[in-house]
Amino acid sequence: MAKIAPVVFTENDRIDHSVYGTGTITGVNDRLTTIDFDGAGTKRFITSVVKLVRSDTPAPPKPVRRKKAVVRPA
């Protein structure tokens, strides 16, 4: 029986996870994969164990954070 090569993911790849849904990979190495999920926040997984599927769903726009006004003394 032929062994199937594991799918290799890189940063900024869009993925689907069976529990957390769609997200973007923000970090990956031999040990850990970090994913920013659209609805569940950031999660970290053991790279050799996590089951992911590629996704064509575009990332939602990130909210724009306003800078605080700087008050300068007169």
N, C-alpha and C positions, 0 to 999 in steps of 0.2 A: 504494500500500500504506500503510495507517495505521500510524503509529508508536505503540508501546505506551509509556505513561508509566511511569517507574521506580517501584518500590514504595518508599515512604518509611518508614524505621524511626526510632523514638525510643528514648530511654533506658528501660530496664526491659522492652522488648519481648522476648519469647521467640522464638528463631529456630532453624533447622536449617541446618547447613553440611555440604557433601558430604564433607569430610575430617575435621573435628573434632567433628561431631555437634551435639547440642543445647546451647544456651547462652543467656545473658542479655546484652543490649546494655547496657554500663555507660557508654559515652560515644560521641557521634556528632557530627560536624560536616562541613563541605563537603569536608574533606581526609581525615580518618581516622575509622574506626569501631573501637571497642574492645569486645571481647566476652569475657565470663567464661564459658568452656565448662565443662559439668558434669564432664567427665573429663580435659580437656586443659589446664586453667588459662586464663590470660588471654592473648589474642592481639590484635594490632592489624592492621588491613587498610586499604588505600586504598579510600575510600568509593565512588568511581566504578567500581571494578573488582570488588569482592567480590560474590559471588552468594549470596544468602540467601533462605530461605523461612520464612514465619511458622510457629510451632509452638504447639500447644495443650498441650504437655507442661508440667506445673508444675515450677518450680524445686525441686531437692532442698533439704532443710533445711541451713543452714550449721552447721558444728560450733561449739559454744559454747566460747569460750576462757575458761579460769579466770584470774582475776587472781592475781598473786603476793601472798602474805601480807606485810604490812608488819611488820617487827620493830622495835619501838621500844625504845630503851635504858631501863632501869629507873631 
